[in-house]
Amino acid sequence: MDRISCLAYLLYQAENREIQNAALQLVSGEISIKELKNIPQYLPFIKEAEKELKKNTLNTNEVYDFVESFLYTY
């Protein structure tokens, strides 16, 4: 699974609607991770998601399901 999809999946897990919307934009390609990092209120969430991604504990089936569910519906 690619890095952006995994980051979007992790960001979507946040209990913040703005972050969830940003995750959906990220997975659909409407915004880049670089653009998101330039928004100060998103940066802590992105850093935490990147830290979690480095742990490599993601269930790839859940990431696939997330991408499949939201890639074309947003």
PDB file of N, H, CA, C and O in Angstrom:
ATOM      1  N   MET A   1       0.849  -1.172   0.000  1.00  0.00           N
ATOM      2  CA  MET A   1       0.000   0.000   0.000  1.00  0.00           C
ATOM      3  C   MET A   1       0.896   1.237   0.000  1.00  0.00           C
ATOM      4  O   MET A   1       1.926   1.265   0.674  1.00  0.00           O
ATOM      5  N   ASP A   2       0.506   2.238  -0.744  1.00  0.00           N
ATOM      6  H   ASP A   2      -0.331   2.215  -1.291  1.00  0.00           H
ATOM      7  CA  ASP A   2       1.341   3.430  -0.855  1.00  0.00           C
ATOM      8  C   ASP A   2       1.240   4.317   0.389  1.00  0.00           C
ATOM      9  O   ASP A   2       0.278   4.242   1.154  1.00  0.00           O
ATOM     10  N   ARG A   3       2.229   5.129   0.560  1.00  0.00           N
ATOM     11  H   ARG A   3       3.011   5.190  -0.062  1.00  0.00           H
ATOM     12  CA  ARG A   3       2.373   5.971   1.751  1.00  0.00           C
ATOM     13  C   ARG A   3       1.208   6.945   1.915  1.00  0.00           C
ATOM     14  O   ARG A   3       0.701   7.122   3.022  1.00  0.00           O
ATOM     15  N   ILE A   4       0.788   7.570   0.835  1.00  0.00           N
ATOM     16  H   ILE A   4       1.200   7.426  -0.065  1.00  0.00           H
ATOM     17  CA  ILE A   4      -0.278   8.571   0.903  1.00  0.00           C
ATOM     18  C   ILE A   4      -1.595   7.936   1.343  1.00  0.00           C
ATOM     19  O   ILE A   4      -2.317   8.508   2.161  1.00  0.00           O
ATOM     20  N   SER A   5      -1.906   6.777   0.814  1.00  0.00           N
ATOM     21  H   SER A   5      -1.319   6.312   0.150  1.00  0.00           H
ATOM     22  CA  SER A   5      -3.140   6.088   1.217  1.00  0.00           C
ATOM     23  C   SER A   5      -3.097   5.734   2.695  1.00  0.00           C
ATOM     24  O   SER A   5      -4.095   5.876   3.401  1.00  0.00           O
ATOM     25  N   CYS A   6      -1.959   5.278   3.158  1.00  0.00           N
ATOM     26  H   CYS A   6      -1.148   5.162   2.584  1.00  0.00           H
ATOM     27  CA  CYS A   6      -1.807   4.928   4.570  1.00  0.00           C
ATOM     28  C   CYS A   6      -1.932   6.161   5.454  1.00  0.00           C
ATOM     29  O   CYS A   6      -2.585   6.111   6.496  1.00  0.00           O
ATOM     30  N   LEU A   7      -1.317   7.260   5.050  1.00  0.00           N
ATOM     31  H   LEU A   7      -0.787   7.300   4.202  1.00  0.00           H
ATOM     32  CA  LEU A   7      -1.425   8.499   5.825  1.00  0.00           C
ATOM     33  C   LEU A   7      -2.869   8.999   5.842  1.00  0.00           C
ATOM     34  O   LEU A   7      -3.365   9.436   6.880  1.00  0.00           O
ATOM     35  N   ALA A   8      -3.535   8.934   4.704  1.00  0.00           N
ATOM     36  H   ALA A   8      -3.132   8.579   3.860  1.00  0.00           H
ATOM     37  CA  ALA A   8      -4.930   9.361   4.643  1.00  0.00           C
ATOM     38  C   ALA A   8      -5.788   8.503   5.565  1.00  0.00           C
ATOM     39  O   ALA A   8      -6.657   9.021   6.267  1.00  0.00           O
ATOM     40  N   TYR A   9      -5.552   7.214   5.567  1.00  0.00           N
ATOM     41  H   TYR A   9      -4.846   6.793   4.997  1.00  0.00           H
ATOM     42  CA  TYR A   9      -6.280   6.300   6.440  1.00  0.00           C
ATOM     43  C   TYR A   9      -6.060   6.683   7.909  1.00  0.00           C
ATOM     44  O   TYR A   9      -7.012   6.757   8.686  1.00  0.00           O
ATOM     45  N   LEU A  10      -4.821   6.920   8.275  1.00  0.00           N
ATOM     46  H   LEU A  10      -4.048   6.859   7.644  1.00  0.00           H
ATOM     47  CA  LEU A  10      -4.510   7.283   9.657  1.00  0.00           C
ATOM     48  C   LEU A  10      -5.120   8.635  10.032  1.00  0.00           C
ATOM     49  O   LEU A  10      -5.630   8.799  11.140  1.00  0.00           O
ATOM     50  N   LEU A  11      -5.071   9.582   9.133  1.00  0.00           N
ATOM     51  H   LEU A  11      -4.657   9.449   8.233  1.00  0.00           H
ATOM     52  CA  LEU A  11      -5.661  10.891   9.394  1.00  0.00           C
ATOM     53  C   LEU A  11      -7.177  10.781   9.559  1.00  0.00           C
ATOM     54  O   LEU A  11      -7.773  11.486  10.374  1.00  0.00           O
ATOM     55  N   TYR A  12      -7.785   9.902   8.788  1.00  0.00           N
ATOM     56  H   TYR A  12      -7.300   9.330   8.126  1.00  0.00           H
ATOM     57  CA  TYR A  12      -9.238   9.737   8.862  1.00  0.00           C
ATOM     58  C   TYR A  12      -9.673   9.188  10.218  1.00  0.00           C
ATOM     59  O   TYR A  12     -10.830   9.350  10.606  1.00  0.00           O
ATOM     60  N   GLN A  13      -8.771   8.549  10.933  1.00  0.00           N
ATOM     61  H   GLN A  13      -7.831   8.418  10.618  1.00  0.00           H
ATOM     62  CA  GLN A  13      -9.082   7.989  12.250  1.00  0.00           C
ATOM     63  C   GLN A  13      -9.225   9.077  13.312  1.00  0.00           C
ATOM     64  O   GLN A  13      -9.744   8.815  14.396  1.00  0.00           O
ATOM     65  N   ALA A  14      -8.774  10.282  13.016  1.00  0.00           N
ATOM     66  H   ALA A  14      -8.352  10.495  12.135  1.00  0.00           H
ATOM     67  CA  ALA A  14      -8.880  11.393  13.977  1.00  0.00           C
ATOM     68  C   ALA A  14     -10.345  11.719  14.237  1.00  0.00           C
ATOM     69  O   ALA A  14     -11.195  11.559  13.361  1.00  0.00           O
ATOM     70  N   GLU A  15     -10.623  12.171  15.429  1.00  0.00           N
ATOM     71  H   GLU A  15      -9.933  12.301  16.141  1.00  0.00           H
ATOM     72  CA  GLU A  15     -11.990  12.547  15.777  1.00  0.00           C
ATOM     73  C   GLU A  15     -12.234  14.028  15.505  1.00  0.00           C
ATOM     74  O   GLU A  15     -12.893  14.722  16.279  1.00  0.00           O
ATOM     75  N   ASN A  16     -11.692  14.482  14.405  1.00  0.00           N
ATOM     76  H   ASN A  16     -11.156  13.919  13.776  1.00  0.00           H
ATOM     77  CA  ASN A  16     -11.803  15.879  14.007  1.00  0.00           C
ATOM     78  C   ASN A  16     -12.319  15.890  12.571  1.00  0.00           C
ATOM     79  O   ASN A  16     -11.667  15.369  11.666  1.00  0.00           O
ATOM     80  N   ARG A  17     -13.475  16.478  12.373  1.00  0.00           N
ATOM     81  H   ARG A  17     -14.004  16.901  13.109  1.00  0.00           H
ATOM     82  CA  ARG A  17     -14.118  16.444  11.045  1.00  0.00           C
ATOM     83  C   ARG A  17     -13.258  17.124   9.980  1.00  0.00           C
ATOM     84  O   ARG A  17     -13.216  16.656   8.842  1.00  0.00           O
ATOM     85  N   GLU A  18     -12.578  18.210  10.320  1.00  0.00           N
ATOM     86  H   GLU A  18     -12.613  18.590  11.244  1.00  0.00           H
ATOM     87  CA  GLU A  18     -11.724  18.889   9.341  1.00  0.00           C
ATOM     88  C   GLU A  18     -10.585  17.977   8.882  1.00  0.00           C
ATOM     89  O   GLU A  18     -10.250  17.933   7.699  1.00  0.00           O
ATOM     90  N   ILE A  19      -9.999  17.254   9.831  1.00  0.00           N
ATOM     91  H   ILE A  19     -10.271  17.289  10.792  1.00  0.00           H
ATOM     92  CA  ILE A  19      -8.910  16.339   9.498  1.00  0.00           C
ATOM     93  C   ILE A  19      -9.442  15.189   8.653  1.00  0.00           C
ATOM     94  O   ILE A  19      -8.781  14.752   7.711  1.00  0.00           O
ATOM     95  N   GLN A  20     -10.616  14.703   8.978  1.00  0.00           N
ATOM     96  H   GLN A  20     -11.153  15.057   9.744  1.00  0.00           H
ATOM     97  CA  GLN A  20     -11.222  13.631   8.185  1.00  0.00           C
ATOM     98  C   GLN A  20     -11.487  14.099   6.759  1.00  0.00           C
ATOM     99  O   GLN A  20     -11.251  13.352   5.809  1.00  0.00           O
ATOM    100  N   ASN A  21     -11.972  15.319   6.601  1.00  0.00           N
ATOM    101  H   ASN A  21     -12.163  15.925   7.372  1.00  0.00           H
ATOM    102  CA  ASN A  21     -12.197  15.871   5.260  1.00  0.00           C
ATOM    103  C   ASN A  21     -10.874  16.018   4.503  1.00  0.00           C
ATOM    104  O   ASN A  21     -10.798  15.734   3.307  1.00  0.00           O
ATOM    105  N   ALA A  22      -9.842  16.461   5.209  1.00  0.00           N
ATOM    106  H   ALA A  22      -9.904  16.691   6.180  1.00  0.00           H
ATOM    107  CA  ALA A  22      -8.528  16.583   4.578  1.00  0.00           C
ATOM    108  C   ALA A  22      -8.020  15.205   4.145  1.00  0.00           C
ATOM    109  O   ALA A  22      -7.410  15.074   3.083  1.00  0.00           O
ATOM    110  N   ALA A  23      -8.267  14.186   4.958  1.00  0.00           N
ATOM    111  H   ALA A  23      -8.762  14.292   5.820  1.00  0.00           H
ATOM    112  CA  ALA A  23      -7.859  12.827   4.605  1.00  0.00           C
ATOM    113  C   ALA A  23      -8.563  12.356   3.336  1.00  0.00           C
ATOM    114  O   ALA A  23      -7.953  11.710   2.483  1.00  0.00           O
ATOM    115  N   LEU A  24      -9.834  12.677   3.218  1.00  0.00           N
ATOM    116  H   LEU A  24     -10.330  13.201   3.910  1.00  0.00           H
ATOM    117  CA  LEU A  24     -10.580  12.297   2.014  1.00  0.00           C
ATOM    118  C   LEU A  24     -10.067  13.042   0.781  1.00  0.00           C
ATOM    119  O   LEU A  24      -9.997  12.477  -0.310  1.00  0.00           O
ATOM    120  N   GLN A  25      -9.713  14.301   0.964  1.00  0.00           N
ATOM    121  H   GLN A  25      -9.770  14.759   1.851  1.00  0.00           H
ATOM    122  CA  GLN A  25      -9.131  15.063  -0.145  1.00  0.00           C
ATOM    123  C   GLN A  25      -7.777  14.490  -0.529  1.00  0.00           C
ATOM    124  O   GLN A  25      -7.423  14.448  -1.708  1.00  0.00           O
ATOM    125  N   LEU A  26      -7.031  14.054   0.459  1.00  0.00           N
ATOM    126  H   LEU A  26      -7.319  14.088   1.416  1.00  0.00           H
ATOM    127  CA  LEU A  26      -5.707  13.473   0.216  1.00  0.00           C
ATOM    128  C   LEU A  26      -5.826  12.175  -0.572  1.00  0.00           C
ATOM    129  O   LEU A  26      -5.100  11.974  -1.546  1.00  0.00           O
ATOM    130  N   VAL A  27      -6.725  11.300  -0.165  1.00  0.00           N
ATOM    131  H   VAL A  27      -7.315  11.463   0.626  1.00  0.00           H
ATOM    132  CA  VAL A  27      -6.863  10.015  -0.834  1.00  0.00           C
ATOM    133  C   VAL A  27      -7.420  10.177  -2.257  1.00  0.00           C
ATOM    134  O   VAL A  27      -7.135   9.357  -3.130  1.00  0.00           O
ATOM    135  N   SER A  28      -8.205  11.221  -2.486  1.00  0.00           N
ATOM    136  H   SER A  28      -8.437  11.887  -1.777  1.00  0.00           H
ATOM    137  CA  SER A  28      -8.755  11.431  -3.820  1.00  0.00           C
ATOM    138  C   SER A  28      -7.836  12.261  -4.712  1.00  0.00           C
ATOM    139  O   SER A  28      -8.123  12.451  -5.894  1.00  0.00           O
ATOM    140  N   GLY A  29      -6.725  12.758  -4.147  1.00  0.00           N
ATOM    141  H   GLY A  29      -6.492  12.603  -3.187  1.00  0.00           H
ATOM    142  CA  GLY A  29      -5.757  13.505  -4.943  1.00  0.00           C
ATOM    143  C   GLY A  29      -6.068  14.980  -5.089  1.00  0.00           C
ATOM    144  O   GLY A  29      -5.424  15.672  -5.877  1.00  0.00           O
ATOM    145  N   GLU A  30      -7.041  15.472  -4.346  1.00  0.00           N
ATOM    146  H   GLU A  30      -7.564  14.910  -3.705  1.00  0.00           H
ATOM    147  CA  GLU A  30      -7.402  16.885  -4.445  1.00  0.00           C
ATOM    148  C   GLU A  30      -6.415  17.800  -3.743  1.00  0.00           C
ATOM    149  O   GLU A  30      -6.349  18.996  -4.029  1.00  0.00           O
ATOM    150  N   ILE A  31      -5.646  17.229  -2.821  1.00  0.00           N
ATOM    151  H   ILE A  31      -5.700  16.258  -2.589  1.00  0.00           H
ATOM    152  CA  ILE A  31      -4.648  17.996  -2.083  1.00  0.00           C
ATOM    153  C   ILE A  31      -3.447  17.083  -1.861  1.00  0.00           C
ATOM    154  O   ILE A  31      -3.589  15.862  -1.802  1.00  0.00           O
ATOM    155  N   SER A  32      -2.286  17.671  -1.742  1.00  0.00           N
ATOM    156  H   SER A  32      -2.170  18.663  -1.790  1.00  0.00           H
ATOM    157  CA  SER A  32      -1.078  16.873  -1.517  1.00  0.00           C
ATOM    158  C   SER A  32      -0.696  16.915  -0.041  1.00  0.00           C
ATOM    159  O   SER A  32      -1.148  17.780   0.709  1.00  0.00           O
ATOM    160  N   ILE A  33       0.130  15.982   0.352  1.00  0.00           N
ATOM    161  H   ILE A  33       0.498  15.279  -0.257  1.00  0.00           H
ATOM    162  CA  ILE A  33       0.607  15.965   1.741  1.00  0.00           C
ATOM    163  C   ILE A  33       1.445  17.220   2.015  1.00  0.00           C
ATOM    164  O   ILE A  33       1.444  17.747   3.128  1.00  0.00           O
ATOM    165  N   LYS A  34       2.149  17.685   0.999  1.00  0.00           N
ATOM    166  H   LYS A  34       2.150  17.258   0.095  1.00  0.00           H
ATOM    167  CA  LYS A  34       2.953  18.906   1.144  1.00  0.00           C
ATOM    168  C   LYS A  34       2.048  20.109   1.425  1.00  0.00           C
ATOM    169  O   LYS A  34       2.364  20.942   2.275  1.00  0.00           O
ATOM    170  N   GLU A  35       0.937  20.195   0.718  1.00  0.00           N
ATOM    171  H   GLU A  35       0.680  19.518   0.028  1.00  0.00           H
ATOM    172  CA  GLU A  35      -0.004  21.292   0.953  1.00  0.00           C
ATOM    173  C   GLU A  35      -0.609  21.202   2.353  1.00  0.00           C
ATOM    174  O   GLU A  35      -0.782  22.219   3.026  1.00  0.00           O
ATOM    175  N   LEU A  36      -0.927  19.993   2.785  1.00  0.00           N
ATOM    176  H   LEU A  36      -0.787  19.167   2.238  1.00  0.00           H
ATOM    177  CA  LEU A  36      -1.485  19.820   4.125  1.00  0.00           C
ATOM    178  C   LEU A  36      -0.489  20.215   5.209  1.00  0.00           C
ATOM    179  O   LEU A  36      -0.864  20.787   6.232  1.00  0.00           O
ATOM    180  N   LYS A  37       0.779  19.904   4.976  1.00  0.00           N
ATOM    181  H   LYS A  37       1.084  19.439   4.145  1.00  0.00           H
ATOM    182  CA  LYS A  37       1.803  20.252   5.963  1.00  0.00           C
ATOM    183  C   LYS A  37       1.973  21.758   6.104  1.00  0.00           C
ATOM    184  O   LYS A  37       2.491  22.230   7.116  1.00  0.00           O
ATOM    185  N   ASN A  38       1.547  22.511   5.107  1.00  0.00           N
ATOM    186  H   ASN A  38       1.127  22.128   4.285  1.00  0.00           H
ATOM    187  CA  ASN A  38       1.639  23.967   5.169  1.00  0.00           C
ATOM    188  C   ASN A  38       0.477  24.608   5.929  1.00  0.00           C
ATOM    189  O   ASN A  38       0.447  25.826   6.104  1.00  0.00           O
ATOM    190  N   ILE A  39      -0.475  23.795   6.379  1.00  0.00           N
ATOM    191  H   ILE A  39      -0.451  22.805   6.237  1.00  0.00           H
ATOM    192  CA  ILE A  39      -1.600  24.293   7.170  1.00  0.00           C
ATOM    193  C   ILE A  39      -1.296  23.978   8.631  1.00  0.00           C
ATOM    194  O   ILE A  39      -1.340  22.815   9.033  1.00  0.00           O
ATOM    195  N   PRO A  40      -0.990  24.993   9.424  1.00  0.00           N
ATOM    196  CA  PRO A  40      -0.498  24.772  10.797  1.00  0.00           C
ATOM    197  C   PRO A  40      -1.370  23.873  11.676  1.00  0.00           C
ATOM    198  O   PRO A  40      -0.837  23.075  12.446  1.00  0.00           O
ATOM    199  N   GLN A  41      -2.696  23.984  11.579  1.00  0.00           N
ATOM    200  H   GLN A  41      -3.129  24.632  10.953  1.00  0.00           H
ATOM    201  CA  GLN A  41      -3.539  23.172  12.458  1.00  0.00           C
ATOM    202  C   GLN A  41      -3.539  21.693  12.067  1.00  0.00           C
ATOM    203  O   GLN A  41      -3.945  20.852  12.870  1.00  0.00           O
ATOM    204  N   TYR A  42      -3.096  21.358  10.859  1.00  0.00           N
ATOM    205  H   TYR A  42      -2.767  22.040  10.207  1.00  0.00           H
ATOM    206  CA  TYR A  42      -3.054  19.955  10.421  1.00  0.00           C
ATOM    207  C   TYR A  42      -1.720  19.292  10.744  1.00  0.00           C
ATOM    208  O   TYR A  42      -1.637  18.067  10.835  1.00  0.00           O
ATOM    209  N   LEU A  43      -0.694  20.090  10.913  1.00  0.00           N
ATOM    210  H   LEU A  43      -0.762  21.085  10.839  1.00  0.00           H
ATOM    211  CA  LEU A  43       0.660  19.558  11.085  1.00  0.00           C
ATOM    212  C   LEU A  43       0.802  18.563  12.240  1.00  0.00           C
ATOM    213  O   LEU A  43       1.432  17.523  12.046  1.00  0.00           O
ATOM    214  N   PRO A  44       0.253  18.821  13.423  1.00  0.00           N
ATOM    215  CA  PRO A  44       0.397  17.820  14.508  1.00  0.00           C
ATOM    216  C   PRO A  44      -0.237  16.474  14.156  1.00  0.00           C
ATOM    217  O   PRO A  44       0.290  15.422  14.516  1.00  0.00           O
ATOM    218  N   PHE A  45      -1.362  16.513  13.457  1.00  0.00           N
ATOM    219  H   PHE A  45      -1.790  17.368  13.164  1.00  0.00           H
ATOM    220  CA  PHE A  45      -2.033  15.276  13.055  1.00  0.00           C
ATOM    221  C   PHE A  45      -1.205  14.510  12.026  1.00  0.00           C
ATOM    222  O   PHE A  45      -1.120  13.283  12.070  1.00  0.00           O
ATOM    223  N   ILE A  46      -0.600  15.245  11.109  1.00  0.00           N
ATOM    224  H   ILE A  46      -0.669  16.242  11.073  1.00  0.00           H
ATOM    225  CA  ILE A  46       0.226  14.621  10.078  1.00  0.00           C
ATOM    226  C   ILE A  46       1.472  14.002  10.699  1.00  0.00           C
ATOM    227  O   ILE A  46       1.850  12.881  10.358  1.00  0.00           O
ATOM    228  N   LYS A  47       2.106  14.731  11.609  1.00  0.00           N
ATOM    229  H   LYS A  47       1.799  15.642  11.886  1.00  0.00           H
ATOM    230  CA  LYS A  47       3.302  14.194  12.269  1.00  0.00           C
ATOM    231  C   LYS A  47       2.976  12.924  13.038  1.00  0.00           C
ATOM    232  O   LYS A  47       3.747  11.966  13.005  1.00  0.00           O
ATOM    233  N   GLU A  48       1.845  12.905  13.728  1.00  0.00           N
ATOM    234  H   GLU A  48       1.219  13.684  13.755  1.00  0.00           H
ATOM    235  CA  GLU A  48       1.432  11.722  14.476  1.00  0.00           C
ATOM    236  C   GLU A  48       1.144  10.554  13.529  1.00  0.00           C
ATOM    237  O   GLU A  48       1.507   9.414  13.819  1.00  0.00           O
ATOM    238  N   ALA A  49       0.498  10.838  12.406  1.00  0.00           N
ATOM    239  H   ALA A  49       0.203  11.764  12.171  1.00  0.00           H
ATOM    240  CA  ALA A  49       0.208   9.789  11.418  1.00  0.00           C
ATOM    241  C   ALA A  49       1.503   9.234  10.833  1.00  0.00           C
ATOM    242  O   ALA A  49       1.632   8.024  10.643  1.00  0.00           O
ATOM    243  N   GLU A  50       2.462  10.112  10.547  1.00  0.00           N
ATOM    244  H   GLU A  50       2.358  11.094  10.701  1.00  0.00           H
ATOM    245  CA  GLU A  50       3.749   9.649  10.009  1.00  0.00           C
ATOM    246  C   GLU A  50       4.489   8.792  11.029  1.00  0.00           C
ATOM    247  O   GLU A  50       5.130   7.805  10.670  1.00  0.00           O
ATOM    248  N   LYS A  51       4.399   9.170  12.296  1.00  0.00           N
ATOM    249  H   LYS A  51       3.878   9.972  12.588  1.00  0.00           H
ATOM    250  CA  LYS A  51       5.034   8.394  13.354  1.00  0.00           C
ATOM    251  C   LYS A  51       4.397   7.000  13.446  1.00  0.00           C
ATOM    252  O   LYS A  51       5.097   5.999  13.597  1.00  0.00           O
ATOM    253  N   GLU A  52       3.086   6.950  13.356  1.00  0.00           N
ATOM    254  H   GLU A  52       2.517   7.763  13.233  1.00  0.00           H
ATOM    255  CA  GLU A  52       2.360   5.680  13.407  1.00  0.00           C
ATOM    256  C   GLU A  52       2.687   4.821  12.185  1.00  0.00           C
ATOM    257  O   GLU A  52       2.799   3.600  12.294  1.00  0.00           O
ATOM    258  N   LEU A  53       2.837   5.450  11.043  1.00  0.00           N
ATOM    259  H   LEU A  53       2.745   6.442  10.955  1.00  0.00           H
ATOM    260  CA  LEU A  53       3.165   4.730   9.817  1.00  0.00           C
ATOM    261  C   LEU A  53       4.535   4.070   9.917  1.00  0.00           C
ATOM    262  O   LEU A  53       4.736   2.968   9.407  1.00  0.00           O
ATOM    263  N   LYS A  54       5.476   4.741  10.574  1.00  0.00           N
ATOM    264  H   LYS A  54       5.313   5.637  10.989  1.00  0.00           H
ATOM    265  CA  LYS A  54       6.811   4.177  10.744  1.00  0.00           C
ATOM    266  C   LYS A  54       6.802   2.923  11.602  1.00  0.00           C
ATOM    267  O   LYS A  54       7.671   2.063  11.456  1.00  0.00           O
ATOM    268  N   LYS A  55       5.822   2.812  12.499  1.00  0.00           N
ATOM    269  H   LYS A  55       5.116   3.511  12.618  1.00  0.00           H
ATOM    270  CA  LYS A  55       5.713   1.619  13.338  1.00  0.00           C
ATOM    271  C   LYS A  55       5.325   0.391  12.523  1.00  0.00           C
ATOM    272  O   LYS A  55       5.532  -0.744  12.952  1.00  0.00           O
ATOM    273  N   ASN A  56       4.758   0.632  11.340  1.00  0.00           N
ATOM    274  H   ASN A  56       4.589   1.554  10.991  1.00  0.00           H
ATOM    275  CA  ASN A  56       4.385  -0.433  10.407  1.00  0.00           C
ATOM    276  C   ASN A  56       3.422  -1.446  11.031  1.00  0.00           C
ATOM    277  O   ASN A  56       3.604  -2.655  10.891  1.00  0.00           O
ATOM    278  N   THR A  57       2.413  -0.947  11.710  1.00  0.00           N
ATOM    279  H   THR A  57       2.265   0.036  11.824  1.00  0.00           H
ATOM    280  CA  THR A  57       1.438  -1.829  12.347  1.00  0.00           C
ATOM    281  C   THR A  57       0.064  -1.742  11.689  1.00  0.00           C
ATOM    282  O   THR A  57      -0.925  -2.203  12.257  1.00  0.00           O
ATOM    283  N   LEU A  58      -0.002  -1.161  10.509  1.00  0.00           N
ATOM    284  H   LEU A  58       0.802  -0.786  10.047  1.00  0.00           H
ATOM    285  CA  LEU A  58      -1.285  -0.998   9.832  1.00  0.00           C
ATOM    286  C   LEU A  58      -1.778  -2.314   9.248  1.00  0.00           C
ATOM    287  O   LEU A  58      -1.006  -3.134   8.752  1.00  0.00           O
ATOM    288  N   ASN A  59      -3.074  -2.481   9.325  1.00  0.00           N
ATOM    289  H   ASN A  59      -3.701  -1.815   9.728  1.00  0.00           H
ATOM    290  CA  ASN A  59      -3.723  -3.609   8.669  1.00  0.00           C
ATOM    291  C   ASN A  59      -4.003  -3.170   7.227  1.00  0.00           C
ATOM    292  O   ASN A  59      -4.855  -2.313   6.990  1.00  0.00           O
ATOM    293  N   THR A  60      -3.297  -3.749   6.288  1.00  0.00           N
ATOM    294  H   THR A  60      -2.605  -4.445   6.480  1.00  0.00           H
ATOM    295  CA  THR A  60      -3.431  -3.295   4.893  1.00  0.00           C
ATOM    296  C   THR A  60      -4.833  -3.523   4.348  1.00  0.00           C
ATOM    297  O   THR A  60      -5.280  -2.774   3.479  1.00  0.00           O
ATOM    298  N   ASN A  61      -5.532  -4.535   4.836  1.00  0.00           N
ATOM    299  H   ASN A  61      -5.168  -5.142   5.542  1.00  0.00           H
ATOM    300  CA  ASN A  61      -6.904  -4.750   4.372  1.00  0.00           C
ATOM    301  C   ASN A  61      -7.806  -3.590   4.766  1.00  0.00           C
ATOM    302  O   ASN A  61      -8.683  -3.193   3.998  1.00  0.00           O
ATOM    303  N   GLU A  62      -7.594  -3.045   5.957  1.00  0.00           N
ATOM    304  H   GLU A  62      -6.882  -3.367   6.580  1.00  0.00           H
ATOM    305  CA  GLU A  62      -8.379  -1.887   6.389  1.00  0.00           C
ATOM    306  C   GLU A  62      -8.056  -0.661   5.537  1.00  0.00           C
ATOM    307  O   GLU A  62      -8.948   0.119   5.203  1.00  0.00           O
ATOM    308  N   VAL A  63      -6.792  -0.495   5.190  1.00  0.00           N
ATOM    309  H   VAL A  63      -6.068  -1.128   5.461  1.00  0.00           H
ATOM    310  CA  VAL A  63      -6.396   0.629   4.328  1.00  0.00           C
ATOM    311  C   VAL A  63      -7.019   0.455   2.943  1.00  0.00           C
ATOM    312  O   VAL A  63      -7.544   1.416   2.380  1.00  0.00           O
ATOM    313  N   TYR A  64      -6.968  -0.757   2.387  1.00  0.00           N
ATOM    314  H   TYR A  64      -6.542  -1.537   2.844  1.00  0.00           H
ATOM    315  CA  TYR A  64      -7.600  -1.027   1.086  1.00  0.00           C
ATOM    316  C   TYR A  64      -9.086  -0.699   1.128  1.00  0.00           C
ATOM    317  O   TYR A  64      -9.611  -0.061   0.216  1.00  0.00           O
ATOM    318  N   ASP A  65      -9.768  -1.137   2.193  1.00  0.00           N
ATOM    319  H   ASP A  65      -9.341  -1.656   2.934  1.00  0.00           H
ATOM    320  CA  ASP A  65     -11.199  -0.871   2.323  1.00  0.00           C
ATOM    321  C   ASP A  65     -11.474   0.621   2.395  1.00  0.00           C
ATOM    322  O   ASP A  65     -12.423   1.111   1.783  1.00  0.00           O
ATOM    323  N   PHE A  66     -10.644   1.349   3.145  1.00  0.00           N
ATOM    324  H   PHE A  66      -9.873   0.951   3.642  1.00  0.00           H
ATOM    325  CA  PHE A  66     -10.792   2.792   3.258  1.00  0.00           C
ATOM    326  C   PHE A  66     -10.653   3.453   1.886  1.00  0.00           C
ATOM    327  O   PHE A  66     -11.495   4.259   1.489  1.00  0.00           O
ATOM    328  N   VAL A  67      -9.592   3.107   1.171  1.00  0.00           N
ATOM    329  H   VAL A  67      -8.908   2.452   1.494  1.00  0.00           H
ATOM    330  CA  VAL A  67      -9.351   3.699  -0.145  1.00  0.00           C
ATOM    331  C   VAL A  67     -10.488   3.355  -1.096  1.00  0.00           C
ATOM    332  O   VAL A  67     -10.980   4.217  -1.824  1.00  0.00           O
ATOM    333  N   GLU A  68     -10.899   2.108  -1.088  1.00  0.00           N
ATOM    334  H   GLU A  68     -10.500   1.407  -0.496  1.00  0.00           H
ATOM    335  CA  GLU A  68     -11.977   1.674  -1.968  1.00  0.00           C
ATOM    336  C   GLU A  68     -13.279   2.413  -1.646  1.00  0.00           C
ATOM    337  O   GLU A  68     -14.033   2.768  -2.552  1.00  0.00           O
ATOM    338  N   SER A  69     -13.536   2.641  -0.377  1.00  0.00           N
ATOM    339  H   SER A  69     -12.924   2.353   0.359  1.00  0.00           H
ATOM    340  CA  SER A  69     -14.762   3.311   0.038  1.00  0.00           C
ATOM    341  C   SER A  69     -14.798   4.786  -0.340  1.00  0.00           C
ATOM    342  O   SER A  69     -15.853   5.325  -0.673  1.00  0.00           O
ATOM    343  N   PHE A  70     -13.642   5.433  -0.285  1.00  0.00           N
ATOM    344  H   PHE A  70     -12.784   4.995  -0.015  1.00  0.00           H
ATOM    345  CA  PHE A  70     -13.643   6.886  -0.425  1.00  0.00           C
ATOM    346  C   PHE A  70     -12.944   7.429  -1.675  1.00  0.00           C
ATOM    347  O   PHE A  70     -13.049   8.623  -1.956  1.00  0.00           O
ATOM    348  N   LEU A  71     -12.253   6.609  -2.410  1.00  0.00           N
ATOM    349  H   LEU A  71     -12.168   5.639  -2.181  1.00  0.00           H
ATOM    350  CA  LEU A  71     -11.481   7.117  -3.544  1.00  0.00           C
ATOM    351  C   LEU A  71     -12.361   7.813  -4.568  1.00  0.00           C
ATOM    352  O   LEU A  71     -12.007   8.884  -5.061  1.00  0.00           O
ATOM    353  N   TYR A  72     -13.494   7.224  -4.891  1.00  0.00           N
ATOM    354  H   TYR A  72     -13.781   6.354  -4.491  1.00  0.00           H
ATOM    355  CA  TYR A  72     -14.333   7.788  -5.943  1.00  0.00           C
ATOM    356  C   TYR A  72     -15.608   8.424  -5.426  1.00  0.00           C
ATOM    357  O   TYR A  72     -16.404   8.932  -6.215  1.00  0.00           O
ATOM    358  N   THR A  73     -15.820   8.407  -4.125  1.00  0.00           N
ATOM    359  H   THR A  73     -15.174   7.994  -3.484  1.00  0.00           H
ATOM    360  CA  THR A  73     -17.073   8.933  -3.608  1.00  0.00           C
ATOM    361  C   THR A  73     -16.976  10.341  -3.074  1.00  0.00           C
ATOM    362  O   THR A  73     -18.006  10.970  -2.833  1.00  0.00           O
ATOM    363  N   TYR A  74     -15.781  10.859  -2.879  1.00  0.00           N
ATOM    364  H   TYR A  74     -14.944  10.348  -3.074  1.00  0.00           H
ATOM    365  CA  TYR A  74     -15.642  12.202  -2.307  1.00  0.00           C
ATOM    366  C   TYR A  74     -15.708  13.255  -3.361  1.00  0.00           C
ATOM    367  O   TYR A  74     -15.609  14.443  -3.055  1.00  0.00           O
TER     368      TYR A  74
END
